[in-house]
Amino acid sequence: MTAATKPLPRPSVSPTELYKTLPPAFGHDALALFGFNPNYVNLNHGSYGSLPLPVRAFCDELTDQVESNPDKFLRIDYIHYWNRVRERVAKLIGVETDECVIVNNTSHGLATILRNLILKEGDILIGATTTYGSVYQTLKYIADIPPHPILLTFNLQFPTSRAKIIQDFEEHIKQITKTGDATGERKIVALIDSIAGYPGAFLPWKEMVAICRKAGVISVIDGAHSIGQELDMNLSEAQPDFWVSVCPPALLVGCRNETSVPKELSQMALFKEGKCYSLCSEEKPASYQVVHPHPGHLSLSHDSDFQGPQDFVKLFEWTGTVDYVPHLSIGAAIDFREWLGGEHKINAYIHALAIAGGKHLAERLGTDVMDPDGQCGTALSGDVESTDEVLQIFIDTLILQWQTFAMAFKHNGKWWVRCSAQIWNEISDFDVIANALKDACSKVEEHVAQRNN
């Protein structure tokens, strides 16, 4: 019932020594670089990320440094690590270092942007049917409180094509903006996924940003799944107004330590410097360095030493005491990926495997893939209502009985499953998930039959 993977000897987890050797071949040989239970078949990397052993070694070493003298680390050493991380991420995504800051997670970063926007009655927020749940709830909350901006939803249903998405989005924006604004001060804010988490679809977000820019619409990009998956992003060329991404799932960043205490996932948020103060004036929670402007501008209170727009980066340097080790492991993760062969080599393997694995899984299940080019999920059979009980059957069956997992979900009237191919996976892993899903679907059918009797 589980993959025939034998425990592999772990390499020396000292990054210095490990990186003097050649990396293993991608596939099951690469499992030696991770701490997985040998019976666990991980096809859900996209949800939580997976910590490589050499990155974990870096986290452990840095934790020892923090605990040996917390005052020295947090008051003197920390900022140097933080700035170096920003430099390396900025280079990876194609922006200036001081356009890049670290926040706790994607939802946190997007909430900071959206709840900093100074909106008035008649302003418009645009979400989509594929917007991540907690982010859409943030949009709803903002619309529910004064001054009650209007919340509109772009209807995005798969299967579809990139050309159709661009066409429909442009028409959606045209319909919203055609009424005009007599004052010329109405804000329209569009929240756009770069890769929709469900159904796992790569959207033409750069083209959608261009549509927004032409129409005078503020673009906020949920790029949670982009970094580590999307090559050559060059955000300076794409020019979104705001962009936020998460590092652990695709970039292999540390998100936990050996005490198993949950930690904030390391994140990267990009804000365009030119619009920083006019649209977003502070981090949430507010940094102690925030200086509020004069009354009637952005705040009813003000500080006498307010001198205009503030140093954007400093607003995010310190917003309270958290475990900064996961944030600072981003550089170690980039080192690990460079040792493996770099972004293009990694992407070539996992993309090819995702396409082949999706087609193989569809054949095993007797269904089809959402996108033949491998951009989306694989269909499951049946037309069962999505309920908490049904989802729990999938979770319990896959995790507890088959020691694997891939997320099953319902979209556009059909059930689908999203599998995350990674460097440790091989095509045989899709046979494991196929068997597990068949078992889970059978149990769901039994559950529905019993409920209907």
C-alpha positions, 0 to 999 in steps of 0.5 A: 500500500505504500511506495517501495522506497527504502530508507536512504542514508542521510548525507552529511548535513553540514552545508559546507561539506555537502556542497563540495560533493556532487548532488544526487540525481533527481527522483528517489535518490534526492530523498536522502536530502530530506527528513521524510519518513521512508514510508511517506510519499509526499505529493503535497509539497505545495501546501507547506513546503519541505525542509532540506537537511542542509537548510535545517542544519543552517536553521539549527546553527543559527538558532544556537547563535540566537540562544547563546546571546539573544540581545546581541543577535536581535539588537546587532546581528539580525539586521545584517542577516535580514538585509542579506536575505533581501538582497538575494531575493531581490536579485532572484525576482528582478527588483531593487533590494529596497523594494523588497521586505520580509513579512510573516506569510502571504496572507499577512503581507496581502492583509498589510497591503489591502488594509493600508489602502485609504478607501472611500465610498464608491471605491472598488475591490476586485477578487476572483472565484479562485482567490485564496479563501483567507485573502477573499475573506479579507476583501469581504471584511474591508467591504463590510466596514466603513466606508464600505467599498464595493467588492466585485468578483471576476468569474474564473472557471477551469478548464479554460485557456490563457487567451480566454482569461486575458480576454475575459479579464480585460472585458471585466475591467472595461465594464467596471471602468466605463462608468467613469469617475467625475472626481478622478479619485476613485480607486479600483484595486484588483487582486490577481493570483499568479498561480491559483492555489486551487486548481493549481493553474498558472495565470497570465498575471503579467498580461493582467497587470498590463491591463490594470496599468492601462486602465488605472487599476491598482494591481495586487499580486498574490504570488504565493506559489511563484517564487521557486516555480516561475522562472525569470519573473523580472518584476521590474519589467512586469511592474505590478503595484504590489506583489507577495510570495511565500518561500517555503513551498517551492524555494525549500526554506525552513519553516520549523525547527527541531522543537516542532514548535510551529513557526511563521513561514518565511515570506517575501513581499514586494511593494513598489517604492513610488507608491509606498507612502501614498497607498501603504504607510505602515506594516501590520502590526505597526512598526515602532518606527512609524511616524504618522502624518498630519491630520486630514491626510492618512491619520487623525493623529500625527507626530510633530516630527513627521517629515513626509514619506518614510524609509519603506524598508525600516517600516518592516525591520521590526514589528515585534518579537518572533522567531526570525530564523525561518525568515533568515534561512532563505539564503541557505535555501538559495544556496541549496538550490544553486548546488542542485543545479539552479532554478532552470534545472529544478524547474525542468525536472518538476515541470516535466514530471508534473505533466507526465504524472498528471497524465499517468494519474488520469489514465489510472483513474479513468478521467482526464487532466484539467490542462493537457499541458500540465498547468492544472489538476487531474479529475476525479470521478463522481458528482458528490457534494463537497462537505467537511465529512467528504473532505475528511474521508479523503484526508484520513484515507490518504494520510492515515491509511496510505501515508501520502497526500494530494489535495482533493477539491471541487471546482466548476462542478467537478472533483479534482486533485492537485499533486505537487511534483518535486525533485524527490518524486518519480512517476511511480509515486503517482501510482501510490496516489492513484491507489489511495484516491481510488480507495478514498473515492470508494469510501466516499461513495459508501458514505454518501450511500449510507447518508442517503438511506 
